[in-house]
Amino acid sequence: MVLALSRSLAITRLVFRPIALASRPAPYYHTSYSTITQKRTTKMSDKEEQSAKLDLDYTSERAEELKENIEAVQKEIDEVWAEVEGQGGVKPRLVAVSKLKPASDIKALYDAGYRHFGENYIQEMVDKAHALPSDIKWHFIGALQSNKAKLAASIPNLYVLETLSSIKTANMLNKSTPDDQTLNVYIQINTSSEDAKSGVQPLSLSKGSDPEPNPEASELIDLATHILTECPRLRLHGLMTIGSLSASTSNSSDGGNPDFDTLKSTRTALVQALKSKGVKGAPESEGELELSMGMSADFKEAVKQGSSGVRVGTRIFGERPKKVKAGDGQGVTK
Ligand SMILES: *Cc1c(COP(=O)(O)O)cnc(C)c1O
C-alpha cells in the first residue's frame, strides 16, 4: 500500500520536475498543472494533489540569501527593541510575509527555525499549508470575503486571522471553526481612512476619561462586542493596521507614524469602551490585545511605537512577482 503510493509519487516527481524547473520565475503554482493531472489514472487525494503541486526543494544559495535577509531584519528589530524595551510590552514578533513566493522559500526558512508566515490569498495559503509542515503558524493578512471564511477556518494551523472587519465574516468563521478549537482574530482598523483600504474606523480618545466614540467608530465597538459575546470559537487577540506609506516615509525623520499612534490609541479607547459597557469577556488590560503594525518600509518605526508584531515581506524574500488576475490562486478559473 505505502510502497505503491510512494512509487506513484516518485513517478509524479519525475514527470513534474522539468516543468517545475522551467517555471522557476513564475508564481508558486503552474497553470497547466490541472491539465496534466487529468491524465492521471490513479486518483490522488486532495491533500496529495496539493502537496505534489508545490516543490519544496531549495538551493543552498537561496537558503543562505533568505537567512541573511531575515537575520538582518531581526537584528534591526532587536536594536530598536533594546531602546524601547523599558516602556513595557512584549518583544514584537517577526512574521515573514511569503505571499506569491514559492513554498520552497518558506521551507528554507522553516528549516532555519522560523515558524510565523503571512499570506494574503486564501487558496494560496491553503495549498501551502497542505504542503508544508503542520507546526508552521500561519497569519492570514489579506482581504477576506465572507464566502472564503470556511476555507480559511479549515486550516488547522492558522494561527491568527488578522483582517477581520465585519460581523458577517465573524459569524462565518465562528460557524466554520470546529467545536473544540479557537481561532485567534485581529480586527483590521483603517487608521488612514483611505477608501482603498479595508478595515473599520479607528476610535478617537476623548479628552476626559470617558471615551466618546465618533459615530462610525461604534462599528468597532459593535464588532468587538459581537466577537466577545456571540462567537465562542473566536478569540479577540488584537488590532491590525496597514497604514499609509506616505505617513511612514514623511514622518520617519521626526519619528512617529500617525497611523501607528492611531492604532495604539484605538486600542486604549476600545478597552475602555468595552469595560464601561460591561461586556462579558472584555480584555482586562491593553496588554491583552496585540498590535500588528509595520512592514518592510516602516517596521522599525512600528517597533518604536509599540508594535507587537511586524509583517515583513520584500525585505526578506525580495520583490514579488506581479499578481496575475486570471487563475490567480483564488481557485476561480472557470
Ligand atoms: C504584503 C503585505 C505585507 C508585507 O509587505 P512588504 O512591504 O513586502 O514588507 C504586510 N502586510 C500586509 C497586509 C501585506 O499585504
The ligand as a Gaussian input file, in Angstrom:
#p B3LYP/6-31G(d) Opt

LIG

0 1
 C        2.200000      42.328000       1.504000
 C        1.880000      42.737000       2.866000
 C        2.890000      42.920000       3.829000
 C        4.366000      42.851000       3.501000
 O        4.727000      43.965000       2.771000
 P        6.278000      44.291000       2.437000
 O        6.264000      45.717000       2.086000
 O        6.650000      43.413000       1.299000
 O        7.042000      44.002000       3.651000
 C        2.490000      43.248000       5.116000
 N        1.205000      43.371000       5.447000
 C        0.208000      43.203000       4.556000
 C       -1.199000      43.350000       4.985000
 C        0.519000      42.894000       3.233000
 O       -0.473000      42.744000       2.354000

